[in-house]
Structure formats: C-alpha cells, structure tokens
C-alpha cells in the first residue's frame, strides 16, 4: 500500500474536508510576522494554501500526489490566484529558494513512518528555511484513547456529499502496532438514501504516532528549536488530555 488511497479522489476529499479552517488564524499570524515565500508542505488540494494566498501572501504548494496538486491548481486558477505548485517528495526537497515560513497541516507529518523518514523530512525542511525561519505543523496526540481504538467498525462522523446529494456516514476500523507506533486505519464511507446504504467506499491509511518527549529530541537533533507547543490551533496549552500537538519551531 502506498498510503495514497485516502487521496485518490481529490474532489470527494475536498467535499469532506474543505470546511476545516481551524489552522488559518495561527498560520496567518506567522505569515504576517515572517513574510514569504511561504511553503505549504504536503499541501494536498490547497486547503490552507489557497486561503493564505487570497490574503495576499506569496505561496508555494508542495505535494507528492500529482492528482491532489492538479486539483489544487485548477481551484486556484478558477479563483485567479497565483500560487506555485510543485510535485516533490518532502524528504528530498529541491526548491529553488529558501523560505522564512514553512508549514504542514492535516497531520501530514504522520505519513513519515520510520525514524529515517522523520529525520529526512526535518533535515530537508531545515535546509530550505532561511536563517531564523519558522516551521509550524501539527500531529495527533498519542493518548490511550486515540491509540486503542476498536478493531471493529466505529462511527466517526457524518457529512453531505454535495455532488451525489447523499448523506455519508463515516466509520473506522483501527489496528495499532505498538512496536512501530503505527495505526492502521480502514475508513468506511456509507452513502445513505432514505435510511438505506446505497454505496460503500473503503480506503486504508497508516499513520505514525510520536510522543511529546520523542518529538522534542527529534526536532532538536534536526536543528529546530521549539518555541511553542499547543493542543489546538487556537493556541490552548498542551495537556495530558489533548487531542493534537501543534508545534511552532525556529531554525537554529
């Protein structure tokens, strides 16, 4: 599995996820402080790239998934927004310029599943940050509740598919491997019509979980100093009951 199944239908991905804008205020705050060019790593369909560009910032969107990037490009063109889109692997970035501000949202850091991959992506980021440059990214907090989810179907959420005009009920099946710190998810989307399931779509994804102390060492060893750690994008303080870890780091 190439871990792309969740992203192979960019239009459906947008319908399900485009309404999430919780990161925008914090990213805007740092964009104002740092200026551009701003690099959105693993930018997907431009969920945060495009809103920041609409505010007048210079944006570069980088992603390995060509289909997601092409959809992002079409959206930006329809809005007449200028953004540079690049198909690249974040572990071996080859950008023509350095940035004062880079970010990675959507828990994308969890796609880097091995210690080697985590080091590679952070070294790649470090080499493309300007002096005193800022990196902002978020990952899920590895609480017992998060990791020990049931390996049977569990209801997650409901949304409306505006193209098929159907209510979609989303369920997950989880299987955590503690040796690798990787959670294997199967996501089941059930398309409903008058209370009946008329279509079902299943996708698989695997995500690496990293503990707070582990992340402290990882960032330090790759030349990044932690300025802030939050439990959400509203800058609430991290606690043992948090669901996310939002890191604001500065290049050393």
C-alpha positions as CSV (number, residue, x, y, z in Angstrom):
1,X,0.0,0.0,0.0
2,X,1.4,3.4,-1.0
3,X,-0.8,5.3,1.6
4,X,-2.5,7.2,-1.2
5,X,-5.9,5.6,-1.1
6,X,-7.4,8.4,1.0
7,X,-6.3,10.9,-1.6
8,X,-7.1,9.2,-4.9
9,X,-10.4,11.1,-5.3
10,X,-9.4,14.8,-4.7
11,X,-13.0,16.1,-5.3
12,X,-14.5,13.9,-2.7
13,X,-11.6,14.7,-0.4
14,X,-12.5,18.4,-0.7
15,X,-16.2,17.8,-0.1
16,X,-15.3,16.1,3.1
17,X,-12.5,18.3,4.4
18,X,-12.6,21.8,2.8
19,X,-14.8,23.2,5.6
20,X,-12.0,22.7,8.2
21,X,-10.2,26.0,8.5
22,X,-9.0,25.9,12.2
23,X,-5.4,26.4,11.2
24,X,-5.9,29.6,9.3
25,X,-5.6,32.2,12.1
26,X,-2.4,30.9,13.5
27,X,-0.8,30.4,10.1
28,X,-1.9,34.0,9.2
29,X,-0.3,35.3,12.4
30,X,3.1,33.8,11.4
31,X,2.7,34.7,7.8
32,X,2.4,38.4,8.8
33,X,5.5,38.1,11.0
34,X,7.7,36.1,8.6
35,X,6.6,37.1,5.1
36,X,7.1,35.0,2.1
37,X,7.6,33.0,0.1
38,X,5.6,30.7,2.3
39,X,5.8,27.0,1.7
40,X,2.9,24.6,2.3
41,X,4.3,21.1,2.6
42,X,2.1,18.2,1.7
43,X,-0.4,20.8,0.6
44,X,-2.9,18.4,-0.9
45,X,-5.7,20.3,-2.6
46,X,-4.6,23.6,-1.2
47,X,-7.0,23.7,1.8
48,X,-4.7,26.2,3.5
49,X,-2.5,27.3,0.6
50,X,-5.4,29.0,-1.3
51,X,-6.9,30.9,1.7
52,X,-3.4,32.3,2.6
53,X,-2.8,33.3,-1.0
54,X,-6.2,35.1,-1.0
55,X,-4.9,37.2,1.8
56,X,-2.1,38.4,-0.4
57,X,0.8,36.2,0.7
58,X,3.2,34.5,-1.7
59,X,2.7,30.8,-1.5
60,X,4.4,27.7,-2.8
61,X,2.4,24.4,-2.5
62,X,4.4,21.1,-2.5
63,X,2.9,17.6,-2.6
64,X,3.9,14.2,-3.8
65,X,0.4,13.3,-5.0
66,X,0.0,14.7,-8.5
67,X,-3.8,14.3,-8.6
68,X,-4.3,16.3,-5.5
69,X,-1.9,19.0,-6.7
70,X,-3.6,19.2,-10.1
71,X,-7.0,19.7,-8.4
72,X,-5.4,22.4,-6.2
73,X,-4.1,24.2,-9.3
74,X,-7.5,24.1,-11.0
75,X,-9.1,25.7,-7.9
76,X,-6.5,28.4,-7.7
77,X,-6.9,29.2,-11.5
78,X,-10.6,29.4,-11.1
79,X,-10.1,32.0,-8.4
80,X,-7.4,33.8,-10.4
81,X,-4.9,33.2,-7.6
82,X,-1.2,32.9,-8.4
83,X,0.4,30.0,-6.5
84,X,3.5,28.0,-7.5
85,X,2.6,24.2,-7.3
86,X,5.4,21.7,-7.2
87,X,5.3,17.9,-7.3
88,X,8.1,16.9,-4.9
89,X,8.9,14.5,-2.1
90,X,9.2,16.4,1.2
91,X,12.0,14.2,2.4
92,X,14.2,15.4,-0.5
93,X,13.0,18.9,-1.3
94,X,14.8,20.6,-4.2
95,X,13.4,24.1,-4.2
96,X,15.0,27.0,-5.9
97,X,14.5,29.3,-3.0
98,X,14.5,29.3,0.8
99,X,11.6,30.3,2.9
100,X,11.1,32.3,6.1
101,X,8.0,30.3,6.9
102,X,7.0,26.7,6.2
103,X,4.0,24.7,7.5
104,X,2.5,21.3,7.3
105,X,-1.2,20.8,8.3
106,X,-3.7,17.9,8.2
107,X,-1.4,15.8,10.5
108,X,0.7,15.1,7.4
109,X,3.8,14.6,9.5
110,X,2.3,11.2,10.5
111,X,2.9,9.9,7.0
112,X,6.6,9.8,7.6
113,X,6.5,6.4,9.3
114,X,10.1,5.5,10.1
115,X,12.8,7.3,12.2
116,X,14.8,7.7,9.0
117,X,11.9,9.3,7.1
118,X,11.2,11.7,10.1
119,X,14.8,12.7,10.1
120,X,14.9,13.2,6.3
121,X,11.9,15.4,6.2
122,X,13.1,17.6,9.0
123,X,16.6,17.9,7.6
124,X,15.0,18.8,4.2
125,X,12.9,21.4,5.8
126,X,15.8,22.8,7.8
127,X,17.9,23.2,4.7
128,X,15.1,25.1,2.9
129,X,14.4,27.5,5.8
130,X,16.0,30.9,5.9
131,X,18.0,31.9,9.0
132,X,15.6,32.1,12.0
133,X,12.9,30.6,9.7
134,X,9.7,29.2,11.3
135,X,8.1,25.8,10.9
136,X,4.6,25.1,12.1
137,X,3.0,21.7,12.0
138,X,0.5,19.5,13.8
139,X,0.1,15.8,14.7
140,X,-2.4,13.8,16.7
141,X,-1.6,13.3,20.4
142,X,-0.9,9.7,21.1
143,X,-3.3,9.2,24.0
144,X,-4.5,5.8,25.1
145,X,-8.0,6.6,23.7
146,X,-6.5,7.6,20.4
147,X,-4.3,4.5,20.0
148,X,-6.5,1.9,21.5
149,X,-9.5,2.4,19.2
150,X,-11.5,-0.7,18.5
151,X,-10.7,-3.0,15.6
152,X,-14.4,-3.2,14.7
153,X,-16.4,-0.6,12.9
154,X,-16.8,2.5,15.0
155,X,-18.9,5.5,13.9
156,X,-16.8,8.7,13.3
157,X,-18.8,11.4,11.6
158,X,-21.5,12.3,9.1
159,X,-21.2,14.8,6.1
160,X,-23.2,15.6,3.0
161,X,-21.7,14.7,-0.4
162,X,-22.9,17.7,-2.4
163,X,-22.2,16.0,-5.8
164,X,-24.1,12.8,-5.2
165,X,-26.6,14.7,-2.9
166,X,-26.2,11.9,-0.3
167,X,-25.7,11.8,3.4
168,X,-22.4,10.0,4.1
169,X,-21.8,8.2,7.4
170,X,-18.2,7.5,8.1
171,X,-16.9,4.6,10.2
172,X,-13.3,3.5,11.0
173,X,-11.6,0.2,11.9
174,X,-8.3,0.7,13.7
175,X,-5.3,-1.6,14.4
176,X,-2.4,-0.2,16.3
177,X,1.1,-1.7,16.1
178,X,3.0,-0.6,19.3
179,X,6.3,-1.8,18.0
180,X,6.2,0.5,15.1
181,X,3.9,3.2,16.7
182,X,1.8,3.0,13.6
183,X,-2.0,3.0,13.5
184,X,-3.5,1.2,10.5
185,X,-6.9,2.6,9.6
186,X,-9.7,1.4,7.4
187,X,-12.2,4.2,6.7
188,X,-15.7,3.1,5.5
189,X,-18.0,5.7,3.9
190,X,-21.6,4.6,3.7
191,X,-23.7,6.7,1.3
192,X,-27.3,6.8,2.6
193,X,-30.6,7.3,0.8
194,X,-33.8,7.3,2.9
195,X,-32.0,5.4,5.7
196,X,-30.5,2.7,3.4
197,X,-26.9,2.2,2.4
198,X,-26.8,2.6,-1.4
199,X,-23.0,2.7,-1.8
200,X,-19.9,1.9,0.3
201,X,-16.3,3.1,-0.2
202,X,-13.4,1.8,1.8
203,X,-9.9,3.3,2.0
204,X,-6.8,2.4,4.0
205,X,-4.1,4.5,5.6
206,X,-1.3,4.1,8.0
207,X,-0.1,6.8,10.4
208,X,2.9,7.1,12.7
209,X,2.4,8.4,16.2
210,X,5.2,10.3,18.0
211,X,5.3,11.0,21.7
212,X,6.0,14.6,23.1
213,X,9.4,13.8,24.6
214,X,10.3,11.9,21.4
215,X,9.3,14.9,19.3
216,X,11.4,17.2,21.5
217,X,14.6,15.2,20.8
218,X,13.7,14.7,17.1
219,X,13.3,18.4,16.5
220,X,16.4,19.4,18.5
221,X,18.6,16.9,16.7
222,X,17.5,18.2,13.4
223,X,18.3,21.8,14.1
224,X,14.8,23.1,15.2
225,X,14.1,24.8,18.5
226,X,10.5,24.5,19.8
227,X,9.0,28.0,20.5
228,X,5.5,26.8,21.4
229,X,3.5,23.6,21.7
230,X,-0.3,23.9,21.7
231,X,-3.1,21.5,22.0
232,X,-5.1,23.1,19.2
233,X,-4.8,25.8,16.5
234,X,-6.3,28.4,19.0
235,X,-3.0,28.3,21.0
236,X,-4.5,26.4,24.0
237,X,-1.8,25.0,26.2
238,X,-0.9,21.3,25.8
239,X,-2.2,18.9,28.5
240,X,-2.4,15.2,29.0
241,X,-6.0,15.3,27.7
242,X,-5.1,17.0,24.4
243,X,-6.1,15.6,21.0
244,X,-3.4,17.3,19.0
245,X,0.1,18.7,19.3
246,X,0.7,21.9,17.3
247,X,4.4,22.8,17.1
248,X,5.9,26.2,16.3
249,X,9.7,25.8,15.7
250,X,12.5,28.1,14.8
251,X,15.6,27.1,12.7
252,X,18.7,27.0,14.8
